[in-house]
């Protein structure tokens, strides 16, 4: 099956010579949730803006549903919904009017039933007659999502969609995202809340300094780049590590009451059994143990740091 979004060798260089994007290649399959992560200024918003037709590319090609964004702009753009970072809304319009108007911009016939469904799904139905200016920041963010969904897009871009939204609203909005994916909508999101990407995404892309340095299935990424830590809580504190442990990535806590061993989750042998035996031979006993798996945030920070 052909990808619903294809980005091939895309670069963006501004008039002053700054290269914001460098040879980006990316394919997104229909119905997946793809998270694009990267530090500020990495090129996330630039890439989204080019795909959505807001900015032009310097070289390369992009197609959405088989429609080239330059040669067949209207067809490509009609398949895309965009929720931008900025809270840009028609302040004096009602919620119903602004969402309905957005649908009309794409040449779609009036469909009050669809607009009602979108507003209900986003808990905006009770606010349908309210002016945008009277809404809270979280509600305004929901209106942006409603506008993006008004013309029934197949690909939805969420650029920092939960910025400034409280925890309760964030959870409700991600439930909407799940339902959209279940209905076949493809979701591409950027977020600073990396735990959201870890919770929601099927695949992760990491962009740094305009280059896409990694694209990987989330579970595979965490398996390949993650590590685990085994912490042994000792029965009696010790002053220093026993001899013969130089080949282990092991540290002694400052209070001498625990040992932490880091190991590769992909290694054929973790070395834990041998380590425990050596500690036992050295007369070290422990009262408890615990393990910790790398988070996506830790993996992301390490990747970006390596590229710096």
N, C-alpha and C positions, 0 to 999 in steps of 0.2 A: 504494500500500500504506500502511495506517495505521501510524504509529509505534508501537513497542512500549512506549515511555514518553512520556507527554505531561504537561508541567508548564505550567499556564496561570495567569498573573497571581498567582503565589504570593508572599505576604508573611508575615513572622513578626515580631510585636511582643511582647516580654515584659512582664510585669506592671509593671515599673519604668519602662516607656516606651521601652526600647531596641529599635530596629528592626533585627533581625539580617538580614532578607531584604526586598528591595524589588521587588515586581512582576516576579518571575522568570518568563520564558517560555522553554521549552526542549523540543525534540522529539528523541528518540533513535530511530534506525532499528534494526530487528532485525539482529543479527549484526555491528554495528560496535563499535569500541573508541573510547570517548570519554574524553578526559582533561580533568578539571576542575582548573584551576590557580588559585592565589591565595595571597596572604600569610597568615600566621597571623591568625585572627580575621576572615577575609574572609566567612565564611558557608558554606564547603564542607561541613563536617561537619553543620551545622544543616540544610542542604538534604537531604543524604543521610538524616539521621535522620527528617525529615518523610516522605520518600518511603517509607522502610522502616517507618513506623508507630511509631517510637520517640518522636517528638515531634509535637505538633499544629500545624497551620497556622492563621494568623489569618484569611487570606482567600485565595481562589483555589481551584483544583482540580487533582488529579493522578490520572492513570489509568495502569495497567500492564496491557498486553495487553487494553485495553478495559474493565478493571475499575476502578471508582472506589475509591480507597484508603479512603474513608469509608463509602460505601454498600455496598461489596462487599469488605470488608477481608480476609476469609479467602482469597478467590480471588486478590486482588491480592498479598497477602503471600506466598502459596504459590509465586508466580512469581519471588520475589526471594531471592537469597542475599547475605549481608552479611559482609564480613571487616572488623571494626572495627580502630581503631588500637591499642586496649588489648589486652594479652595476658590476656584473661579466659577462663580454662579451668578445668575441674574437676580440680584438682591431684591428687586421690587416685584418680581413675578411670584406667583404661587408655585408650590411644588408640582401640582398637576400640570400647570401651563408650561413650565420649563422642561419637564420630562417629555410631554407631548410634542413640544416644539422640536426637541432633539430628534425625535423619530421622523418628523417631517423633513428635517435637513437631509436625510438619506433617501428621500423620495418614497418613503413607505406610506401606504394608505393608513388612514386613521384606524386604530384598533384599541378602543377603550378597555376591552377585556384584558389585553396584554399589559397595558399601562397599570391597570388595577392590580394584576398579579405581581408585577415587579414591585409596586409600592407596598403591597401586603407582605411579600417575601422579605423586604428590607425594613419592616415595621414602620413604614412611613404613611400608611393609609390614613391614620388619624390626623396626620399633618398635611393632607393633600391640598387643603385650601389655605394653608399658612404661607405667608410670604417668606422667602428664603432668608431675609435679613433677621427674622425673629427666631431662627433656629440656632441650636447649639452647634459647636464645632463638629461634634460627632454626627449629628443629624445632617449637617451640610455635606459631610463626607459620604453619607449614605445617598444623598441626592446625586452626587457625582456618579456613584455606582449605578443608580437608577437611570441616569441620562445615558450612560455607556451601554446599558442593556436595552434601551428603548427600541432600538431598531433590530433586535434579535441577532446579534453578532455570533459568529462561530468561534472567534478568537477574542479573548478578553485580556487586555493588558492592565495590570494593577501596579502602578508606580507608587510605592510606599503607601498602600491603601489604608493602613490603620494608624498612620501618624496622627497624634493628638486625640486618639479615640480611647475611651476608658476600657478597662479590662472586660467588663460585661458586654459592651458593644462589639469589641473585637471578637469575642467568642461567637456572638450571634452572626457577625459578618462572615466569619470563616465557615459557619454552618451553611450560609448561603453559597459560598464558594464550592463547598462539597456537593451541594445539590446541583449547581451549574455543571460541574464536571460529570455528575451522574447523567445529566441530560445531554451530554456530548460536547459541551463547550470546552474549548482548550484554554487553559489559564497560564499566562506568563506573568510572574510577579517579581518585583524587587522589594526588598524589605531590610530594615535595620534590625528587626526582631528576628534574629537567626533561629530562635526556637520555633518560630512559625514555619520557617522553611523546613526545619527538621520534622515538624509535625505534619505538614501538608504536602510537601513536594514529592513527586515521583523521581525527578532528576534535578541535579544541581549543576549550575554553571558558575564559574568564578572568573570575573573579569578584573584585570589590574593594569593600569596605565594603558588602557585602550586595547589590550590583548586578551583574548579568551584563553586563559591558561589551563582550564580544565572543564570538561563536561563529563558527568558520570552519574550513573544510577545512584540514588542516595544511599541505599543499603550497601552497595558495592564500594562506594566512596568511603563510608565509615569502616567497612571491613578492611580495605586496603591501606588507608591512611591513619586509621585509629589505633589506639593502643589501650591496654588495660593496666590498671595499677592494683597490686595486691598489698594491702596494709595488714601487717601482723602486730597486734597489740600484745605487748610482752607482759609476762607475769611479774617480772622484776626489771627495773630500768638498768641499762648498761651504759658504760662510759664511751665505748668506741665499738666499731664493727670488728668482729673476729677476723683473723687472718684467713686467706684463701677465698675471699669473695670479690677479688678484683675484676673478675670477668662477668659480674652481675651489675645491672643498673639499679643499685639499691642505695637508699639513703636512710640515715638514722635521724629521727626527730630530735630537735634541740633539747627536749626534756628527757631523752633517752628511753622513752616508754613505748615507742613503736618503730617498726621498720617498714619502708615502702619500696616495693619492687615493681619496676615498670617493664612490661614485656610486649612483644609484637604479637598481635592476635592472629597474624597470618603465618607465623612460623610453625614448622612441623612439630617442633618441641618447644614448650614454653619454659622449660627449665625449673618449674616450680617444685617438682618432686625432688630433684637433686638439691635445690636450695634448702628445702625443709630438712633434708637429711643432714646437710652440712651444719645447719643451725642446731639441730639436735645433738650432733657430735660435739659441738662447741658448748653444750650445756645450756643453750638458750631455749626457754619454753615460752609459749604464748597462751593467752587466755581467750583470745577472740581474733577473727580475721574478717576483712571486708574487701570487696573489689569495686572498682570504678571504671566505667567505660568512657572513652573520649567523647565529648559532645561535638556536634557539628561546628559550634562556635570556635572551639579550640582548634579544630582542623582548619577552619577558614583563616583564623589568625596566623597559624603557622604557614599556610600556603602564601598568603599575601606578604608576610615577613620575608619569606624566602625569595620573593620576586623583587623586593625593594632594593 
